[in-house]
Amino acid sequence: MNAIVRFMKRNYKVMLVVAVLAAALWSFMPKKADSGDPEKDKALLELLQFVIERGHYDPANLDDNFSKGIYKDYITALDPSKRFFLQSDIDEFSKYETQLDDQIKNKDLAFFNLTYERLLQRIKESKSYYKDILDKPFDYTAEESFNTDNEKLPYAKTTAELKEKWRKQVKLSTLSSLADKLDLQEGKTTSQKPSATLDEDSQEAAQKVLEQKKKEEVKIEKKSYATLEKETRETALKSLNEYFSFIDDLNREDWFSVYINSIASRFDPHTSYFAPEEKERFDVSMSGKLEGIGARLQKKNDYTEISELISGGPAWRDKQLEPGDVILKVAQGNKEAVDVVGMRLDDVVKKIKGPKGTEVRLSVKKSDGTMKVISLIRDEVEIEETYAKSTIIEKNGLKYGMIYLPKFYIDFDNANARDAGKDIALEVERLKKENVAGIILDVRDNGGGSLKTVVDIAGLFIEQGPIVQVKSSGKKKEVLYDKDPKVEYDGPLVIMVNSFSASASEILAAAIQDYKRGVIIGSKQTYGKGTVQNIFDLNQFVRNSEFGDLGALKTTTQKFYRINGGSTQLEGVASDVAMPDRYSYVKMGERDIDNAMPWDKIDPADYKTWNKQTNYAQAIESSKKRIAANEQFKLIDENAKWINDRSEETVYSLKLDKFRSEQSALEEKSKKYKALSTYHNNLNFTSLPYEKAQIDKDELLLEKRKRWHEQLGKDIYVDEAVKVLDDLQPKSKGAVAVKKDKSIKS
């Protein structure tokens, strides 16, 4: 989970202490060497240990148990499918299993060097395996099977065993593809009728969807078995070639980052090392902005291809670059162009990105084969998908507003830049102008972000009061308040969450729930991340270094607590209205991570609940009754159980007839769940007036909003959220005090 809560300004004391201590230690450093220099690696090990021991909320002891955890995580990260290392390699590695704590303290790279060199050797050897395997047709009449549960399976003892494992893995992949092709050709994937479990309105809507799909069906060209079998091998070969092309792009520094992160993450799941490129990507993801041309790139073998243009960016405005164009050379202004064929994707990106106002010239090969040199002036690019967006929902003559917030973004370097708090305030104001009768704030899949923006957002919906409590190791708690008595919106409110809503999302949901300001609906509970991380630039601890950029370390410095005193750590936030989803029975929360920090509680803060919503409890109870009686939700829950059961079945037949028979049986069992994909909620979604003006000028934005509205139209959870808003009409006034109760638990 990449959820981050960065609370820099209020956390300056922690950073100051570490920085002062570091000044004495890092008064000088060795000279720079080439990429992959062991001296730089040793410096990183020492920095990692130093910063974590002094900055972490509760640093673990570097002992043999800690060493075992690093060993397990690192070996798994290097070879998760057990298709590179042999058992003899593992036997050789295992002598270091309890020595890694000592190696870290002594800046000893023996274990890393051994595993790194052996991995490169095994990767090189494996390239010949799959090419030989895919060079001739598979025998799909042989009676054999393959177990995909890599965690429980042993490592291959010999090269012959390893080759056999590769053969079965590749065969299963091609077999699955071949079965799909045969099904298509035999017409076995035609649309089904809507399930009888749907109500009359939903059946009608689902039937329209199926009729449209039928119109769009393309006639399948009939091909021989031999042709289809050959095509599956060619596709598998291309896929594996691209996979190894990506692997080949990784250098020693990349692999050392894997090792460093295996160490860092043992302190807790959210402590991690950012190599320079990763830190830059993190900053972009948090701010939603970068300086460049506004194009997403992807690597295809040795070539770099344009995959998408970002709306509003220089490339999008210039209209010369197109998705599918291949970049062959890059030149800075009037300087000589550099050939980028075969270059690492990260290095190509570095050459194309640059300061606002500077020129970059791209030599590209167009999809029609023509060559062209395109000159672009770099500019600041906003990544629209990072930011909040809203829509109007119309139902029975009423209008409701829905805001989707993908993360709690902020630009830490520019206080005047847009952030989640400012943007949500703006969206709320826009929705109020549309006279909405209620607002849904959707933070499903939102992994977190800036703690400051949570306080700002929660403050839009309450009178002044505490939002979250923060505690540093050995220090008194700090309570973060909304100090503005103004309530930006006092109407019915619903917060939508799921099991991937984490960190900052959980703070917001918890505050709204504790105030009884709105109804929390979604998964049984949220992710359960109740910790605060700071980003430490490692370069600040180094003097007179010529190593270059050393990257950054994200480490847990605080824990946050609900205003009722309970922590969201492990337990998350329990929804007021729990709705089944397809992941209901899958273990994926913080509570399922072996080294997660524990749950605890502190004294509650003083706060008053919102008492202007007199039908709050009744709305929750009505929603629970609807869900319990809803056939679609029953089907979702049944499907979730089936998915969980299926995940435990890991053995597949490699005999074509048997494999197809097993898949047909599964397809037959799953037919009852087809209704889930054809569900339609009959709600109408429209963009706000300001966005309609933008859409008129931007076809890509039009397409994105169209797709979003189509997804919302198939979303049963949004449907229930709207029904809860219906139940929350009308409003009443008043407030009631909450007594301090030290026994309150999240």
DRENTIGU-608309 format. One record per residue (C-alpha): z, x, y negated; residue in one letter. Coordinates in steps of 0.1 Angstrom, whole numbers, padded with zeros to 4 digits, always signed. Layout:
BEGIN
ZXYA...
This chain:
BEGIN
+0000+0000+0000M-0010+0014-0033N+0012-0009-0054A+0027+0011-0084I+0053+0003-0109V+0054+0029-0136R+0081+0026-0162F+0076+0058-0182M+0090+0051-0217K+0123+0037-0204R+0124+0065-0178N+0121+0095-0201Y+0156+0108-0192K+0147+0113-0156V+0116+0132-0165M+0134+0152-0192L+0160+0164-0167V+0134+0175-0142V+0113+0192-0169A+0143+0212-0182V+0152+0224-0148L+0117+0233-0141A+0114+0255-0171A+0137+0280-0156A+0120+0280-0122L+0084+0281-0132W+0084+0307-0158S+0055+0325-0142F+0029+0319-0115M+0004+0340-0095P-0032+0342-0107K-0058+0317-0096K-0079+0322-0065A-0108+0303-0050D-0106+0267-0038S-0083+0265-0008G-0062+0295-0019D-0030+0297+0002P-0010+0307-0029E-0019+0275-0046K-0009+0256-0014D+0024+0273-0014K+0030+0265-0050A+0023+0228-0043L+0048+0228-0014L+0074+0243-0037E+0066+0219-0065L+0067+0189-0042L+0102+0198-0029Q+0115+0207-0063F+0104+0175-0081V+0114+0151-0053I+0148+0166-0048E+0156+0163-0085R+0136+0131-0094G+0138+0109-0063H+0161+0079-0063Y+0176+0089-0029D+0159+0120-0014P+0161+0124+0023A+0175+0155+0039N+0150+0181+0050L+0161+0183+0087D+0146+0181+0122D+0143+0143+0121N+0125+0146+0088F+0102+0172+0104S+0094+0149+0133K+0084+0122+0110G+0060+0145+0091I+0045+0158+0124Y+0038+0123+0137K+0023+0109+0105D+0002+0140+0099Y-0013+0143+0134I-0021+0105+0133T-0037+0109+0099A-0059+0137+0111L-0071+0120+0143D-0061+0083+0144P-0086+0074+0171S-0077+0105+0193K-0114+0114+0195R-0111+0150+0182F-0080+0167+0195F-0074+0175+0232L-0040+0173+0249Q-0039+0211+0249S-0042+0211+0211D-0013+0187+0208I+0008+0208+0232D+0001+0238+0210E+0009+0218+0178F+0041+0203+0192S+0061+0235+0191K+0062+0230+0153Y+0075+0194+0156E+0110+0203+0145T+0101+0234+0124Q+0082+0218+0095L+0113+0213+0074D+0119+0251+0076D+0083+0258+0069Q+0084+0236+0037I+0115+0255+0025K+0099+0289+0032N+0064+0279+0019K+0050+0287+0054D+0015+0274+0060L+0012+0284+0097A+0012+0248+0110F-0013+0235+0085F-0036+0265+0090N-0035+0260+0128L-0043+0222+0126T-0069+0225+0099Y-0089+0252+0117E-0086+0234+0150R-0097+0201+0135L-0128+0217+0120L-0137+0232+0153Q-0132+0198+0172R-0152+0179+0145I-0181+0204+0149K-0181+0200+0186E-0180+0162+0185S-0212+0160+0165K-0232+0169+0196S-0213+0143+0217Y-0225+0112+0200Y-0261+0125+0194K-0265+0132+0231D-0249+0099+0240I-0273+0079+0218L-0304+0098+0229D-0309+0076+0259K-0304+0039+0268P-0270+0027+0280F-0266+0012+0314D-0250-0022+0306Y-0249-0032+0343T-0222-0007+0352A-0187-0021+0359E-0165-0004+0333E-0142-0011+0304S-0127+0005+0273F-0092+0002+0258N-0092+0003+0220T-0054+0007+0217D-0055+0043+0205N-0018+0044+0197E-0007+0039+0233K-0035+0059+0250L-0031+0096+0258P-0052+0124+0244Y-0081+0136+0266A-0070+0165+0288K-0105+0181+0291T-0137+0182+0271T-0153+0161+0298A-0127+0134+0293E-0132+0135+0256L-0170+0132+0259K-0164+0102+0282E-0141+0086+0256K-0168+0091+0230W-0194+0076+0253R-0173+0044+0259K-0164+0041+0222Q-0201+0043+0211V-0212+0021+0240K-0187-0006+0229L-0201-0005+0194S-0237-0008+0205T-0228-0034+0231L-0212-0056+0205S-0243-0053+0182S-0267-0059+0211L-0248-0091+0221A-0250-0104+0186D-0287-0097+0184K-0293-0115+0217L-0272-0145+0206D-0293-0147+0174L-0325-0145+0193Q-0313-0172+0218E-0301-0195+0190G-0265-0194+0200K-0251-0190+0165T-0264-0223+0150T-0242-0243+0126S-0215-0265+0141Q-0207-0300+0130K-0176-0304+0107P-0143-0307+0127S-0129-0342+0132A-0096-0328+0120T-0108-0330+0084L-0103-0360+0062D-0133-0382+0052E-0138-0365+0018D-0136-0330+0032S-0159-0339+0061Q-0185-0350+0036E-0182-0318+0016A-0183-0297+0047A-0214-0314+0059Q-0232-0306+0027K-0223-0269+0031V-0237-0269+0066L-0269-0286+0056E-0274-0260+0029Q-0268-0232+0054K-0293-0248+0077K-0319-0248+0049K-0312-0211+0044E-0316-0201+0080E-0343-0175+0086V-0366-0176+0115K-0355-0148+0140I-0383-0126+0152E-0384-0124+0190K-0381-0089+0204K-0379-0074+0238S-0345-0064+0253Y-0357-0027+0252A-0365-0030+0215T-0332-0046+0207L-0313-0020+0228E-0331+0009+0210K-0323-0007+0176E-0286-0008+0183T-0286+0029+0192R-0306+0038+0161E-0281+0018+0139T-0251+0035+0156A-0267+0069+0151L-0272+0062+0114K-0237+0050+0110S-0221+0080+0127L-0244+0104+0108N-0231+0089+0075E-0195+0091+0088Y-0198+0128+0096F-0216+0133+0063S-0185+0120+0046F-0163+0142+0068I-0184+0173+0060D-0178+0166+0023D-0141+0171+0027L-0129+0206+0019N-0096+0225+0026R-0080+0210-0005E-0087+0175+0007D-0071+0182+0041W-0042+0199+0025F-0037+0167+0004S-0033+0149+0037V-0006+0173+0048Y+0012+0171+0014I+0011+0133+0016N+0025+0133+0051S+0055+0152+0037I+0058+0131+0005A+0056+0097+0022S+0085+0105+0045R+0109+0103+0015F+0097+0067+0012D+0064+0048+0016P+0056+0049-0021H+0061+0086-0028T+0028+0104-0027S+0007+0133-0040Y-0023+0127-0062F-0050+0154-0061A-0067+0157-0096P-0096+0134-0086E-0071+0108-0071E-0050+0109-0103K-0080+0102-0124E-0090+0073-0101R-0054+0060-0104F-0055+0061-0142D-0088+0042-0142V-0075+0016-0118S-0044+0011-0140M-0062+0009-0173S-0095-0006-0161G-0113+0018-0184K-0133+0050-0180L-0157+0071-0201E-0192+0074-0185G-0223+0054-0179I-0209+0024-0160G-0224+0028-0126A-0209+0027-0092R-0222+0053-0068L-0223+0056-0030Q-0232+0085-0007K-0260+0080+0019K-0263+0112+0040N-0272+0139+0015D-0282+0115-0013Y-0262+0097-0041T-0273+0062-0047E-0266+0036-0074I-0248+0007-0057S-0239-0014-0088E-0240-0014-0126L-0209-0024-0145I-0215-0052-0170S-0215-0040-0206G-0217-0003-0197G-0244+0021-0210P-0265+0019-0178A-0263-0019-0178W-0273-0021-0215R-0301+0004-0211D-0318-0016-0183K-0336+0015-0167Q-0312+0023-0139L-0311-0002-0110E-0291-0005-0078P-0309+0014-0051G-0320+0042-0074D-0313+0077-0059V-0300+0104-0082I-0316+0138-0076L-0306+0158-0106K-0280+0156-0135V-0283+0174-0168A-0258+0176-0197Q-0276+0169-0230G-0304+0194-0234N-0291+0218-0207K-0310+0225-0175E-0307+0199-0148A-0286+0206-0117V-0298+0195-0083D-0271+0172-0067V-0288+0165-0034V-0263+0174-0007G-0234+0176-0032M-0201+0160-0027R-0199+0125-0042L-0168+0134-0062D-0187+0164-0077D-0217+0142-0086V-0193+0117-0103V-0177+0146-0123K-0211+0156-0136K-0222+0121-0146I-0189+0111-0162K-0180+0126-0196G-0167+0120-0231P-0178+0090-0251K-0208+0098-0273G-0222+0126-0252T-0256+0126-0234E-0264+0128-0197V-0299+0129-0182R-0305+0116-0147L-0335+0125-0126S-0338+0095-0103V-0361+0083-0075K-0368+0046-0079K-0370+0022-0050S-0408+0022-0053D-0409+0060-0048G-0417+0069-0084T-0397+0096-0103M-0380+0091-0136K-0357+0109-0161V-0333+0085-0177I-0312+0096-0207S-0279+0078-0214L-0252+0081-0240I-0218+0079-0224R-0194+0052-0237D-0161+0036-0228E-0166+0013-0199V-0143-0016-0190E-0142-0026-0154I-0141-0064-0156E-0127-0069-0121E-0095-0051-0132T-0087-0077-0158Y-0072-0112-0158A-0097-0141-0158K-0092-0179-0160S-0109-0211-0152T-0105-0249-0159I-0099-0271-0129I-0107-0308-0133E-0092-0335-0111K-0088-0372-0117N-0094-0370-0154G-0068-0342-0159L-0076-0306-0168K-0055-0277-0154Y-0058-0240-0161G-0058-0213-0135M-0054-0176-0143I-0061-0149-0117Y-0043-0116-0123L-0055-0088-0099P-0029-0062-0111K-0004-0056-0138F-0027-0031-0157Y-0019-0010-0187I-0032+0020-0205D-0002+0044-0207F-0020+0066-0232D-0029+0040-0257N-0004+0013-0268A-0031-0006-0287N-0054-0009-0256A-0055-0042-0237R-0029-0047-0209D-0020-0075-0186A+0007-0089-0209G-0016-0092-0239K-0045-0106-0218D-0023-0133-0200I-0010-0143-0234A-0045-0147-0247L-0056-0167-0216E-0026-0190-0220V-0035-0196-0256E-0071-0204-0247R-0060-0228-0220L-0037-0245-0244K-0066-0251-0267K-0083-0269-0238E-0053-0292-0235N-0045-0283-0199V-0018-0303-0182A-0005-0274-0162G-0012-0237-0154I-0015-0219-0121I-0009-0181-0122L-0025-0165-0091D-0010-0131-0081V-0021-0132-0045R-0031-0097-0033D-0017-0083-0065N+0000-0050-0055G+0018-0044-0088G+0015-0022-0118G+0033-0019-0151S+0069-0032-0153L+0066-0037-0191K+0038-0062-0186T+0058-0082-0162V+0085-0087-0188V+0059-0097-0214D+0042-0122-0190I+0074-0139-0178A+0085-0141-0214G+0055-0164-0222L+0071-0192-0201F+0108-0190-0209I+0132-0188-0238E+0147-0154-0244Q+0167-0139-0214G+0168-0113-0187P+0137-0108-0165I+0146-0079-0142V+0174-0055-0135Q+0167-0018-0130V+0190+0008-0114K+0187+0046-0113S+0206+0067-0088S+0242+0071-0098G+0237+0053-0131K+0246+0019-0145K+0220-0009-0142K+0197-0016-0171E+0186-0052-0178V+0152-0058-0192L+0150-0088-0215Y+0125-0111-0231D+0139-0110-0266K+0114-0135-0281D+0129-0170-0283P+0094-0185-0286K+0080-0202-0255V+0042-0197-0254E+0037-0224-0228Y+0063-0250-0217D+0042-0272-0194G+0041-0274-0156P+0037-0240-0139L+0029-0228-0104V+0028-0191-0093I+0006-0184-0062M+0017-0155-0040V+0009-0142-0005N+0022-0115+0018S+0002-0089-0002F+0018-0098-0035S+0040-0068-0041A+0062-0050-0066S+0055-0063-0101A+0042-0095-0086S+0075-0100-0069E+0094-0094-0101I+0074-0121-0119L+0077-0146-0090A+0115-0139-0086A+0122-0144-0124A+0102-0176-0125I+0120-0188-0094Q+0155-0178-0106D+0149-0197-0138Y+0135-0226-0119K+0107-0224-0145R+0079-0229-0120G+0072-0235-0084V+0064-0205-0062I+0039-0214-0034I+0022-0192-0008G+0031-0171+0022S+0066-0174+0037K+0076-0143+0018Q+0060-0116-0004T+0055-0079+0006Y+0090-0067-0001G+0086-0037-0024K+0116-0034-0047G+0113+0002-0060T+0100+0018-0092V+0078+0048-0092Q+0071+0074-0119N+0041+0097-0121I+0049+0134-0127F+0021+0156-0139D+0027+0188-0118L+0010+0210-0144N+0039+0205-0168Q+0062+0224-0145F+0039+0255-0144V+0036+0283-0170R+0008+0309-0172N-0010+0294-0142S-0047+0299-0136E-0047+0277-0105F-0064+0249-0124G-0053+0213-0122D-0025+0209-0097L-0026+0171-0097G+0004+0147-0099A+0033+0134-0078L+0043+0097-0077K+0079+0094-0066T+0104+0066-0064T+0130+0070-0092T+0146+0035-0094Q+0152+0002-0077K+0148-0031-0094F+0167-0063-0087Y+0163-0100-0094R+0184-0115-0122I+0204-0133-0095N+0214-0098-0082G+0194-0096-0050G+0168-0070-0043S+0132-0078-0034T+0132-0047-0012Q+0122-0056+0023L+0130-0093+0019E+0104-0100-0009G+0104-0134-0026V+0106-0164-0003A+0082-0191-0015S+0096-0224-0027D+0068-0240-0007V+0058-0218+0023A+0022-0224+0035M+0008-0209+0067P-0020-0184+0064D-0039-0163+0089R-0015-0133+0086Y+0017-0154+0091S+0025-0136+0124Y+0012-0102+0117V+0037-0074+0108K+0025-0059+0076M+0053-0060+0050G+0076-0033+0037E+0102-0044+0063R+0078-0032+0090D+0077+0005+0077I+0100+0028+0096D+0112+0048+0065N+0114+0020+0039A+0144+0020+0016M+0171-0005+0025P+0179-0039+0010W+0210-0042-0012D+0223-0062-0042K+0241-0058-0075I+0259-0082-0099D+0237-0110-0113P+0227-0111-0149A+0237-0139-0173D+0208-0164-0176Y+0202-0201-0180K+0178-0221-0158T+0149-0241-0173W+0159-0278-0173N+0129-0293-0189K+0113-0300-0156Q+0134-0328-0142T+0111-0334-0112N+0111-0297-0101Y+0130-0303-0069A+0111-0334-0060Q+0077-0316-0065A+0088-0289-0041I+0099-0315-0015E+0067-0335-0018S+0046-0304-0013S+0066-0295+0018K+0060-0329+0033K+0023-0328+0025R+0019-0294+0042I+0038-0305+0072A+0015-0335+0076A-0017-0317+0067N-0040-0312+0097E-0058-0283+0080Q-0026-0264+0075F-0016-0271+0111K-0050-0256+0121L-0044-0226+0099I-0010-0220+0116D-0025-0224+0151E-0053-0200+0142N-0028-0175+0129A-0010-0175+0162K-0043-0172+0180W-0053-0142+0159I-0020-0125+0166N-0024-0131+0203D-0059-0118+0202R-0048-0086+0184S-0028-0077+0215E-0058-0079+0238E-0074-0044+0236T-0094-0040+0268V-0131-0049+0266Y-0157-0049+0294S-0187-0026+0289L-0209-0047+0312K-0233-0068+0291L-0231-0100+0311D-0193-0099+0314K-0189-0089+0277F-0211-0118+0266R-0193-0142+0289S-0159-0131+0275E-0172-0134+0239Q-0186-0169+0247S-0153-0180+0261A-0136-0167+0229L-0162-0185+0208E-0156-0217+0227E-0118-0214+0220K-0124-0206+0184S-0147-0236+0178K-0117-0257+0167K-0112-0232+0139Y-0147-0235+0125K-0134-0262+0101A-0114-0235+0083L-0146-0219+0070S-0163-0252+0060T-0133-0267+0042Y-0139-0279+0006H-0113-0291-0018N-0135-0312-0040N-0121-0297-0072L-0144-0289-0102N-0142-0254-0117F-0157-0244-0151T-0155-0213-0173S-0138-0215-0207L-0160-0219-0238P-0156-0182-0248Y-0168-0170-0214E-0197-0195-0213K-0210-0177-0243A-0208-0143-0225Q-0223-0157-0194I-0254-0168-0213D-0261-0131-0221K-0250-0116-0187D-0266-0127-0155E-0243-0105-0134L-0212-0121-0150L-0228-0155-0143L-0232-0146-0106E-0197-0132-0103K-0182-0164-0118R-0203-0186-0097K-0191-0167-0065R-0155-0170-0077W-0157-0207-0083H-0174-0212-0049E-0145-0193-0033Q-0119-0214-0052L-0138-0245-0040G-0131-0235-0004K-0094-0226-0011D-0069-0251+0004I-0040-0232-0013Y-0055-0238-0048V-0058-0275-0038D-0021-0277-0030E-0012-0258-0062A-0031-0285-0082V-0012-0312-0063K+0021-0296-0072V+0010-0296-0109L+0003-0333-0104D+0038-0338-0091D+0053-0319-0120L+0040-0345-0146Q+0057-0355-0169P+0082-0330-0185K+0118-0335-0198S+0142-0313-0218K+0176-0296-0214G+0192-0264-0201A+0220-0256-0177V+0240-0224-0174A+0241-0204-0142V+0275-0190-0132K+0278-0154-0121K+0281-0154-0083D+0283-0120-0067K+0275-0134-0033S+0240-0146-0044I+0214-0131-0022K+0176-0129-0028S
